Amino acid sequence: MDRGEQAGRQGPELSEAQAGGAEGFARLLQASHLTLTGRTLHPDGLLDAAGLQAAPFCVLAHDGGTDPRFTYANAVALRCFGYEQDALIGLPSRLSAEPDARPERERLLAAVARDGFIEDYSGIRRAASGRRFRIVGVTVWTLVDERGARHGQAAAFAKTEPA
C-alpha cells in the first residue's frame, strides 16, 4: 500500500450487528451464509466466534460503504494476506486487489449485492508484502440480519495458488 492509500485510511464504522459483539457477528456471518446458500459455512455446523476465528479456511468481511473497508478477518485470512489484524481492519477492501483487477472485483460485488451470493469465484489478490496470489473457489455473500438489513459482504475460501 502506498502512502496516499495509507493516508486515506480510516477506522471502520461498526455495523449494528458488529456492535453486538463478536458472537453476534459470528452468528450474522454464518446465518447469512446458511440462508443464502443453503449450507453451513463449516462442516461441523455453526461455530462460535473463537471457532470462526480458528477455522481452517479464510473468512473476511467488509462493510457496506461506498468504498468498503475490512471489518473482519480470521486467523487464516490474516496469514494469507500478510497483515496484522489492526492493519487490515479498516483498510479499503479494494486494496486487496491489484489496480487493474478492481473493475472485475466491482462487478463481482455488484452481482453479490443483486443476487445475494456467488460461488466458485477466483481472482488475483495482493498481500501486504505485494506478493500476488490467486484465490480459488471463493464464496461471497451478503450479510443480512433477521430484519433484512444489510451489513456488508463476506467471503470464504480455502485455496490459493501462486499468481
Helices and strands as residue ranges (DSSP letters): H 3-7, H 16-19, H 22-37, H 49-53, E 58-62, E 70-73, H 75-81, H 85-88, G 93-96, G 99-101, H 102-115, E 117-126, E 132-144, E 150-157, E 159-162
